[in-house]
Amino acid sequence: MDRDLLFADIPGQSAAIDQLVAATARPVHAYLLVGPPGTGKSRAARGFAAALLCPEGGCGSCSQCTRALSGVHPDLVVAEHQGVGYRVEELARLIAIAQRRPLEARRTVIVIPEAHLMGPSAAALLKTLEEPVPTTVFVLIADDIPRDFATIRSRCAEVAFRALTTHDIAAWLVESGLDPTRAAELAEGASGDADRARLLADDPGFAARLDRWRSVSRVLDGRGTTAVTLAHELHASLAEATAPLVAVHEAEIATLEAEATAMGERGLPGRKELVERHRREIRRYQTTELRAGLAVMARGYRDDLRRAIEGDDLETARRAASAVDAISRLTDAMRRNPRQPLALERLFLDLR
């Protein structure tokens, strides 16, 4: 196995990767990759899937591996949900796929991102996990373990991904060749997400957006119009933030098209699935950008709280603490896909 190719650029997760590498020798029917957002779970899942599909056990360079790493292998199925969580019929489709014979490889790998959002629908998957199909491996990816997920958890081999600190990401960026000051700035805006930090390094507008989030408490002047305008400006900046990710997607498609042409293909196999994956990544990235901005804003209010306490300014301390609580509630609500512009507008109206 070429570990460096399959699990490239996943900082701070050597223990989890060791566990996945060992599992490729005698894989079981289901794995649960669990840890905070942005810790490399999805990237690791693709590397693991490539190793399971590769006839050499994960060479990292054959057609099976490259297609799996790009998410376009016919025996790699990456699930998606249309609403705030998985519906029973969406899981039923995966169960049907699990029963079929692999098309090219020795087995089928079914990856379920955001498995923590299965909710009550998870019961539909339970029987399949209890009576596994020998040629199918499930890889569930979850940010945490809800109480109604405990039974599913017990049917999987669990692989834990630890939370990445700002120091972890800054050190990784320095190892990649970045200046320590620049690395520290990017790590602050990355919100614990290594993939995001990598993209921010190629984002010329990042510093300006970071300053915009830092200045929220100073800009809000008590007027509703200011709060509404600022909310809409910051939400519009989420689309600007995806430009580096779009560039990565375009380069990926160009590379795969060139490989397909060299192999005599008339088009790019799996293009529809690849484009859908890119759309999902853009949506997730915009949500991560919003969460990161809220985290920067919360740090500003925490600094206000600390200074107010030191200065015995109880009224300012009360307002700052209330702001931190409101930001925290909205951050938690991001998991339920609220209407982001409206939610941000309501937050700023409260904070004014």
VMD Tcl script that draws the C-alpha trace (Angstrom):
set ca {
  {0.00 0.00 0.00}
  {1.16 3.52 -0.81}
  {-0.01 5.28 2.33}
  {1.34 8.66 1.22}
  {-0.81 8.66 -1.93}
  {-3.99 7.29 -0.38}
  {-3.97 9.38 2.79}
  {-2.15 12.52 1.66}
  {-2.61 15.83 3.47}
  {-4.50 14.56 6.51}
  {-2.68 16.21 9.43}
  {-2.87 15.05 13.02}
  {-4.67 11.76 12.37}
  {-1.88 9.18 12.32}
  {-3.70 6.89 14.78}
  {-6.89 6.85 12.70}
  {-4.97 6.24 9.48}
  {-2.99 3.42 11.13}
  {-6.29 1.79 12.02}
  {-7.65 2.11 8.46}
  {-4.44 0.81 6.91}
  {-4.52 -2.24 9.19}
  {-8.21 -2.80 8.36}
  {-7.54 -3.20 4.63}
  {-5.93 -6.60 5.22}
  {-9.17 -8.16 6.52}
  {-11.99 -5.61 6.26}
  {-15.24 -6.07 8.14}
  {-18.65 -5.07 6.81}
  {-18.96 -1.58 8.29}
  {-16.80 1.24 9.64}
  {-17.74 4.42 11.49}
  {-15.35 7.36 11.04}
  {-16.26 9.84 13.76}
  {-14.82 13.22 14.72}
  {-15.42 16.97 14.43}
  {-15.97 18.56 11.00}
  {-12.83 19.28 9.01}
  {-10.63 16.64 10.61}
  {-9.99 14.67 7.41}
  {-12.69 12.01 7.70}
  {-13.98 12.35 4.13}
  {-10.49 12.37 2.62}
  {-9.57 9.33 4.70}
  {-12.77 7.55 3.62}
  {-11.83 8.01 -0.04}
  {-8.34 6.68 0.58}
  {-9.74 3.71 2.48}
  {-12.26 3.03 -0.31}
  {-9.47 3.13 -2.89}
  {-7.48 0.56 -0.92}
  {-10.53 -1.71 -0.64}
  {-11.22 -1.48 -4.40}
  {-7.62 -1.71 -5.63}
  {-6.53 -5.20 -6.79}
  {-3.14 -4.51 -5.20}
  {-4.59 -3.43 -1.87}
  {-4.02 0.29 -2.38}
  {-1.22 1.12 -4.80}
  {-2.55 4.66 -5.10}
  {-1.80 5.01 -8.82}
  {-3.87 2.44 -10.77}
  {-7.16 3.27 -12.48}
  {-9.14 1.75 -9.61}
  {-7.35 3.93 -7.06}
  {-7.41 7.19 -9.01}
  {-11.10 6.86 -9.82}
  {-11.96 5.99 -6.23}
  {-9.96 8.93 -4.91}
  {-11.89 11.18 -7.31}
  {-15.23 9.63 -6.32}
  {-16.11 8.28 -9.78}
  {-15.46 4.53 -9.40}
  {-18.56 2.48 -10.34}
  {-18.20 0.34 -7.20}
  {-17.88 3.36 -4.91}
  {-21.22 4.85 -3.91}
  {-21.26 8.11 -1.97}
  {-24.68 8.75 -0.44}
  {-26.37 12.12 -0.21}
  {-29.51 13.45 1.44}
  {-31.82 16.03 -0.08}
  {-33.25 17.49 3.12}
  {-31.85 18.25 6.55}
  {-31.35 14.51 7.10}
  {-31.58 11.14 5.40}
  {-35.01 9.85 4.46}
  {-35.95 6.17 4.62}
  {-36.21 5.93 0.82}
  {-32.68 7.31 0.43}
  {-31.31 4.63 2.73}
  {-33.45 1.99 0.97}
  {-31.63 2.82 -2.26}
  {-28.29 2.18 -0.55}
  {-29.56 -1.11 0.85}
  {-30.57 -2.21 -2.66}
  {-27.12 -1.29 -3.99}
  {-25.51 -3.25 -1.17}
  {-27.19 -6.45 -2.41}
  {-25.83 -6.25 -5.94}
  {-22.62 -7.72 -7.28}
  {-19.67 -5.34 -7.77}
  {-19.26 -4.11 -11.34}
  {-15.45 -4.09 -11.54}
  {-13.75 -4.59 -8.20}
  {-13.95 -7.38 -5.64}
  {-16.39 -5.46 -3.50}
  {-18.73 -2.46 -3.34}
  {-17.93 0.39 -0.96}
  {-20.83 2.57 0.22}
  {-19.83 5.81 1.94}
  {-22.47 7.67 3.96}
  {-21.36 11.25 4.79}
  {-23.06 13.04 7.69}
  {-24.38 9.73 8.99}
  {-25.28 11.48 12.25}
  {-28.18 13.02 10.31}
  {-29.89 9.69 9.66}
  {-32.06 10.14 12.75}
  {-35.01 7.71 13.01}
  {-34.35 6.58 9.43}
  {-31.24 4.76 10.67}
  {-33.44 1.82 11.65}
  {-33.88 1.05 7.94}
  {-30.14 0.35 7.67}
  {-29.84 -1.72 10.81}
  {-30.89 -5.09 9.37}
  {-28.37 -4.78 6.53}
  {-25.60 -4.08 9.05}
  {-26.71 -7.02 11.19}
  {-26.86 -9.38 8.17}
  {-24.03 -8.00 6.01}
  {-23.45 -8.81 2.36}
  {-19.94 -10.31 2.00}
  {-19.04 -8.14 -1.00}
  {-20.18 -4.79 0.46}
  {-18.38 -2.52 2.93}
  {-20.17 0.45 4.49}
  {-18.14 3.49 5.58}
  {-20.20 5.85 7.73}
  {-18.88 9.35 8.45}
  {-20.24 11.22 11.48}
  {-19.41 14.39 13.34}
  {-20.74 12.96 16.59}
  {-22.84 10.10 17.98}
  {-26.48 11.03 18.70}
  {-28.37 8.87 21.19}
  {-30.55 7.34 18.48}
  {-27.37 6.28 16.65}
  {-26.07 3.95 19.37}
  {-27.32 0.71 17.79}
  {-25.82 1.57 14.41}
  {-22.57 2.42 16.19}
  {-22.46 -0.99 17.84}
  {-22.56 -2.69 14.43}
  {-19.52 -0.81 13.08}
  {-15.78 -0.77 13.66}
  {-15.21 2.72 15.03}
  {-12.32 4.93 13.90}
  {-11.91 8.14 15.91}
  {-10.60 11.37 14.38}
  {-9.38 13.88 16.93}
  {-10.21 17.58 16.84}
  {-7.54 19.73 15.21}
  {-6.38 22.77 17.16}
  {-5.34 26.08 15.65}
  {-1.76 25.11 16.60}
  {-2.07 21.76 14.77}
  {-3.13 23.47 11.56}
  {-0.59 26.29 11.84}
  {2.24 23.79 12.38}
  {1.09 21.72 9.40}
  {0.99 24.82 7.20}
  {4.50 25.80 8.31}
  {5.71 22.29 7.41}
  {4.13 22.84 3.98}
  {6.33 25.91 3.49}
  {4.18 28.82 4.66}
  {5.48 31.73 6.68}
  {4.59 31.26 10.41}
  {2.68 34.56 10.59}
  {0.63 33.72 7.51}
  {0.10 30.17 8.79}
  {-1.23 31.48 12.11}
  {-3.68 33.78 10.32}
  {-4.94 30.99 8.07}
  {-5.27 28.61 11.02}
  {-7.44 31.15 12.83}
  {-9.81 31.34 9.87}
  {-9.79 27.61 9.23}
  {-12.04 26.77 12.20}
  {-10.25 23.46 12.79}
  {-10.59 22.40 9.14}
  {-7.33 21.42 7.42}
  {-8.86 21.30 3.94}
  {-10.21 24.79 4.45}
  {-6.80 26.06 5.58}
  {-5.26 24.72 2.38}
  {-7.82 26.54 0.24}
  {-7.50 29.77 2.22}
  {-3.81 29.87 1.33}
  {-4.89 30.50 -2.30}
  {-7.71 32.89 -1.39}
  {-6.73 36.55 -1.91}
  {-9.95 37.78 -0.28}
  {-9.54 35.82 2.92}
  {-7.83 38.54 4.97}
  {-10.50 41.10 4.07}
  {-13.31 38.69 5.02}
  {-11.57 37.88 8.29}
  {-11.33 41.59 9.15}
  {-15.01 42.01 8.26}
  {-16.04 39.34 10.78}
  {-13.66 40.75 13.40}
  {-15.20 44.21 13.05}
  {-18.86 43.20 13.50}
  {-19.10 44.37 17.12}
  {-17.67 47.78 16.12}
  {-19.86 48.18 13.02}
  {-23.19 47.42 14.69}
  {-24.44 50.83 15.81}
  {-27.90 50.04 17.16}
  {-29.72 50.70 13.89}
  {-31.68 47.89 12.27}
  {-30.69 48.94 8.76}
  {-27.00 48.58 9.64}
  {-27.57 45.10 11.07}
  {-29.53 43.93 8.01}
  {-27.03 45.38 5.51}
  {-24.07 43.84 7.32}
  {-25.77 40.43 7.47}
  {-26.42 40.46 3.72}
  {-22.87 41.60 2.93}
  {-21.33 38.83 5.01}
  {-23.64 36.21 3.56}
  {-22.75 37.34 0.03}
  {-19.07 36.89 0.92}
  {-19.70 33.15 1.40}
  {-20.02 32.77 -2.38}
  {-16.77 34.69 -2.90}
  {-15.02 32.28 -0.54}
  {-15.69 29.26 -2.77}
  {-13.56 30.54 -5.68}
  {-10.45 28.50 -4.70}
  {-12.57 25.36 -4.30}
  {-14.16 25.88 -7.71}
  {-10.64 26.13 -9.19}
  {-9.71 22.81 -7.55}
  {-12.85 21.21 -8.98}
  {-12.11 22.50 -12.48}
  {-8.55 21.16 -12.32}
  {-9.81 17.78 -11.12}
  {-12.27 17.50 -14.02}
  {-9.59 18.54 -16.52}
  {-7.20 15.88 -15.22}
  {-9.83 13.14 -15.32}
  {-10.93 14.16 -18.82}
  {-7.34 13.92 -20.03}
  {-6.97 10.46 -18.46}
  {-10.29 9.31 -20.00}
  {-9.20 10.52 -23.44}
  {-5.87 8.73 -23.10}
  {-7.76 5.52 -22.30}
  {-9.96 5.92 -25.39}
  {-13.12 7.00 -23.57}
  {-15.54 9.18 -25.54}
  {-16.46 11.16 -22.45}
  {-15.75 11.30 -18.74}
  {-17.32 8.29 -16.98}
  {-19.16 9.34 -13.83}
  {-19.25 13.04 -14.76}
  {-22.75 13.52 -13.31}
  {-21.74 11.99 -9.97}
  {-18.55 14.06 -9.90}
  {-20.43 17.31 -10.55}
  {-22.93 16.44 -7.81}
  {-20.09 15.77 -5.38}
  {-18.57 19.14 -6.25}
  {-21.90 20.86 -5.57}
  {-22.17 19.19 -2.18}
  {-18.62 20.24 -1.33}
  {-19.38 23.85 -2.25}
  {-22.49 23.87 -0.05}
  {-20.55 22.37 2.85}
  {-17.70 24.82 2.33}
  {-20.02 27.81 2.48}
  {-21.48 26.49 5.73}
  {-17.96 26.01 7.10}
  {-17.07 29.57 6.04}
  {-20.08 30.85 7.96}
  {-19.21 28.79 11.05}
  {-15.61 30.05 10.88}
  {-16.80 33.65 10.61}
  {-19.07 33.19 13.60}
  {-16.16 31.72 15.56}
  {-14.00 34.76 14.77}
  {-16.86 37.05 15.80}
  {-17.37 35.12 19.05}
  {-13.69 35.47 19.91}
  {-14.05 39.23 19.56}
  {-16.98 39.32 21.98}
  {-15.07 37.06 24.40}
  {-12.23 39.58 24.35}
  {-14.78 42.31 25.09}
  {-16.12 40.19 27.96}
  {-12.65 39.70 29.44}
  {-11.83 43.41 29.26}
  {-15.21 44.36 30.73}
  {-14.70 42.01 33.68}
  {-11.19 43.35 34.26}
  {-12.59 46.90 34.16}
  {-15.56 46.03 36.38}
  {-17.97 47.11 33.60}
  {-20.83 44.76 34.41}
  {-23.27 46.04 31.77}
  {-20.76 45.60 28.93}
  {-19.84 42.18 30.32}
  {-23.51 41.19 30.33}
  {-23.99 42.27 26.71}
  {-20.80 40.53 25.57}
  {-21.77 37.29 27.32}
  {-25.24 37.44 25.77}
  {-23.66 37.94 22.33}
  {-21.40 34.91 22.78}
  {-24.41 32.78 23.75}
  {-26.42 33.96 20.71}
  {-23.53 33.21 18.34}
  {-23.10 29.77 19.89}
  {-26.80 28.96 19.38}
  {-26.63 29.90 15.70}
  {-23.43 27.89 15.22}
  {-25.16 24.82 16.66}
  {-28.18 25.45 14.42}
  {-26.00 25.29 11.30}
  {-26.28 21.50 11.51}
  {-30.00 21.79 10.82}
  {-29.46 23.86 7.66}
  {-31.35 27.00 8.67}
  {-32.05 29.71 6.12}
  {-28.63 31.27 6.49}
  {-29.31 34.88 5.36}
  {-32.36 35.17 7.60}
  {-30.62 33.51 10.55}
  {-27.64 35.85 10.24}
  {-29.93 38.88 9.95}
  {-31.80 37.89 13.11}
  {-28.51 37.39 14.97}
  {-27.23 40.85 14.05}
  {-30.55 42.45 14.96}
  {-30.28 40.80 18.38}
  {-26.65 41.85 18.81}
  {-27.29 45.50 17.97}
}
mol new
graphics top color blue
foreach p $ca { graphics top sphere $p radius 0.5 }
foreach p [lrange $ca 0 end-1] q [lrange $ca 1 end] { graphics top cylinder $p $q radius 0.2 }
display resetview
